[in-house]
């Protein structure tokens, strides 16, 4: 075997190559202060970056929440560049807007990213396929922009999915290629884990909604069956009542029995009214639901009359506090009845004798507000786990409304549903 001796003097060392290739900026890392071209410091920088990447991988591997991964990512980004804020934004279904995956996000960063998108600036970022520094024109001075945005494109299978945006005081001069590459590696690693959790969250949410609709379908089927049975029972009640009324009218009425006869008629009329309310409620459950303007107060009052005897027997006080002359809402009495039924279902298990509840309606800022106040203190997490809550959520969403839940030691639990008078969707 021959060994060929090569003159290595003509070839640069690895350190020399790194120094030549990497023009280290003055403010890149604290590690490099005052040693811009020192090979030993440069090697230390690369070693530090590699250690940071390894540490980052270990830290995020066991995390199961998107917010936690983004927190760890931010912490590591701060070790490389001065960081004010950062967030991950994905396009919505119509690709009309970039949205954050977390609830508590930087609104100014969100607005800036979407402004860049509408102005066509992000197209340049997607074409370059790497991090791009964009100056913040709102903070522009004679010496340049004090605040800049670093935008990294997210592209998968040649499809533009979104961007990772960073708000920083870093400048084009102080932002090196190695900084760019390191940030890109951290972001790519994070996005892979975040996407897995994001799809998992969507699957869980879809499965939960499927269970909700299956339960609702089963519930509607039971209501329909109960309605058909109730119709037969009501006929069995109304027929004898009609006979009783007819026979009472045929009786001779004199001073000795007039009081008793009138009491019989009054009780029969009371039964008739209850039966008629049940008939209307039963028919409502198996008719096609067609949206139309309805009087919310009247629907609540009709529902209250049906459940009042049940509440009285359970010694639960229920007070109606309905604001007069509120505008009609676009809905259906069946939807309102379902909301009320499920609200009663949530508090029913914990409600005890001599407790109370208030049903309020208010008109405020083009919203009709329905409040269901219970004196029983319920934990918010317990309320949100059950099927009743999910059905209410879906019904509120159908009305393009908002649902707020609050607890107070003095007032108990409050469900507040706000329904807008102006609707976007008419289905």
Secondary structure in CASP SS format (residue, H / E / C, confidence):
PFRMAT SS
TARGET T0000
AUTHOR 0000-0000-0000
METHOD secondary structure of the structure
MODEL  1
X C 1.00
X C 1.00
X C 1.00
X C 1.00
X C 1.00
X C 1.00
X C 1.00
X H 1.00
X H 1.00
X H 1.00
X C 1.00
X C 1.00
X C 1.00
X H 1.00
X H 1.00
X H 1.00
X H 1.00
X H 1.00
X H 1.00
X H 1.00
X H 1.00
X C 1.00
X C 1.00
X C 1.00
X C 1.00
X C 1.00
X C 1.00
X C 1.00
X C 1.00
X H 1.00
X H 1.00
X H 1.00
X C 1.00
X C 1.00
X C 1.00
X C 1.00
X C 1.00
X C 1.00
X H 1.00
X H 1.00
X H 1.00
X H 1.00
X H 1.00
X H 1.00
X H 1.00
X H 1.00
X H 1.00
X H 1.00
X H 1.00
X H 1.00
X H 1.00
X H 1.00
X H 1.00
X H 1.00
X H 1.00
X H 1.00
X H 1.00
X H 1.00
X H 1.00
X H 1.00
X H 1.00
X C 1.00
X C 1.00
X C 1.00
X C 1.00
X H 1.00
X H 1.00
X H 1.00
X H 1.00
X H 1.00
X H 1.00
X H 1.00
X H 1.00
X H 1.00
X H 1.00
X H 1.00
X H 1.00
X C 1.00
X C 1.00
X C 1.00
X C 1.00
X C 1.00
X E 1.00
X E 1.00
X E 1.00
X E 1.00
X E 1.00
X E 1.00
X E 1.00
X E 1.00
X E 1.00
X C 1.00
X C 1.00
X C 1.00
X C 1.00
X C 1.00
X C 1.00
X E 1.00
X E 1.00
X E 1.00
X C 1.00
X C 1.00
X C 1.00
X C 1.00
X C 1.00
X C 1.00
X H 1.00
X H 1.00
X H 1.00
X H 1.00
X H 1.00
X H 1.00
X H 1.00
X H 1.00
X H 1.00
X H 1.00
X H 1.00
X H 1.00
X C 1.00
X C 1.00
X H 1.00
X H 1.00
X H 1.00
X H 1.00
X H 1.00
X H 1.00
X H 1.00
X H 1.00
X C 1.00
X C 1.00
X C 1.00
X E 1.00
X E 1.00
X E 1.00
X E 1.00
X C 1.00
X H 1.00
X H 1.00
X H 1.00
X E 1.00
X E 1.00
X C 1.00
X C 1.00
X E 1.00
X E 1.00
X C 1.00
X C 1.00
X E 1.00
X E 1.00
X E 1.00
X E 1.00
X E 1.00
X E 1.00
X E 1.00
X E 1.00
X E 1.00
X C 1.00
X C 1.00
X E 1.00
X E 1.00
X E 1.00
X E 1.00
X E 1.00
X E 1.00
X E 1.00
X E 1.00
X E 1.00
X E 1.00
X C 1.00
X C 1.00
X C 1.00
X C 1.00
X C 1.00
X C 1.00
X C 1.00
X C 1.00
X H 1.00
X H 1.00
X H 1.00
X H 1.00
X H 1.00
X H 1.00
X H 1.00
X H 1.00
X H 1.00
X H 1.00
X H 1.00
X H 1.00
X H 1.00
X H 1.00
X H 1.00
X H 1.00
X H 1.00
X H 1.00
X H 1.00
X H 1.00
X H 1.00
X H 1.00
X H 1.00
X H 1.00
X H 1.00
X H 1.00
X H 1.00
X H 1.00
X H 1.00
X H 1.00
X H 1.00
X H 1.00
X H 1.00
X H 1.00
X H 1.00
X H 1.00
X H 1.00
X H 1.00
X H 1.00
X H 1.00
X H 1.00
X H 1.00
X H 1.00
X H 1.00
X H 1.00
X H 1.00
X H 1.00
X H 1.00
X H 1.00
X H 1.00
X H 1.00
X H 1.00
X H 1.00
X H 1.00
X H 1.00
X H 1.00
X H 1.00
X H 1.00
X H 1.00
X H 1.00
X H 1.00
X H 1.00
X H 1.00
X H 1.00
X H 1.00
X H 1.00
X H 1.00
X H 1.00
X H 1.00
X H 1.00
X H 1.00
X H 1.00
X H 1.00
X H 1.00
X C 1.00
X C 1.00
X C 1.00
X C 1.00
X C 1.00
X C 1.00
X C 1.00
X H 1.00
X H 1.00
X H 1.00
X H 1.00
X H 1.00
X H 1.00
X H 1.00
X H 1.00
X H 1.00
X H 1.00
X H 1.00
X H 1.00
X H 1.00
X H 1.00
X H 1.00
X H 1.00
X H 1.00
X H 1.00
X H 1.00
X H 1.00
X H 1.00
X H 1.00
X H 1.00
X H 1.00
X H 1.00
X H 1.00
X H 1.00
X H 1.00
X C 1.00
X C 1.00
X C 1.00
X C 1.00
X C 1.00
X C 1.00
X E 1.00
X E 1.00
X E 1.00
X C 1.00
X H 1.00
X H 1.00
X H 1.00
X H 1.00
X H 1.00
X H 1.00
X H 1.00
X H 1.00
X H 1.00
X H 1.00
X H 1.00
X H 1.00
X H 1.00
X H 1.00
X H 1.00
X H 1.00
X H 1.00
X H 1.00
X C 1.00
X C 1.00
X C 1.00
X E 1.00
X E 1.00
X E 1.00
X E 1.00
X E 1.00
X E 1.00
X C 1.00
X C 1.00
X C 1.00
X C 1.00
X C 1.00
X C 1.00
X E 1.00
X E 1.00
X E 1.00
X C 1.00
X H 1.00
X H 1.00
X H 1.00
X H 1.00
X H 1.00
X H 1.00
X H 1.00
X H 1.00
X H 1.00
X H 1.00
X H 1.00
X H 1.00
X H 1.00
X H 1.00
X H 1.00
X H 1.00
X C 1.00
X C 1.00
X C 1.00
X C 1.00
X C 1.00
X C 1.00
X C 1.00
X E 1.00
X E 1.00
X E 1.00
X E 1.00
X E 1.00
X E 1.00
X E 1.00
X E 1.00
X E 1.00
X C 1.00
X C 1.00
X E 1.00
X E 1.00
X E 1.00
X E 1.00
X E 1.00
X E 1.00
X E 1.00
X E 1.00
X C 1.00
X C 1.00
X C 1.00
X C 1.00
X C 1.00
X H 1.00
X H 1.00
X H 1.00
X H 1.00
X C 1.00
X C 1.00
X C 1.00
X H 1.00
X H 1.00
X H 1.00
X H 1.00
X H 1.00
X H 1.00
X H 1.00
X H 1.00
X H 1.00
X H 1.00
X H 1.00
X H 1.00
X C 1.00
X C 1.00
X C 1.00
X E 1.00
X E 1.00
X E 1.00
X E 1.00
X E 1.00
X E 1.00
X E 1.00
X C 1.00
X C 1.00
X C 1.00
X E 1.00
X E 1.00
X E 1.00
X E 1.00
X E 1.00
X E 1.00
X E 1.00
X E 1.00
X E 1.00
X C 1.00
X C 1.00
X C 1.00
X C 1.00
X C 1.00
X C 1.00
X C 1.00
END
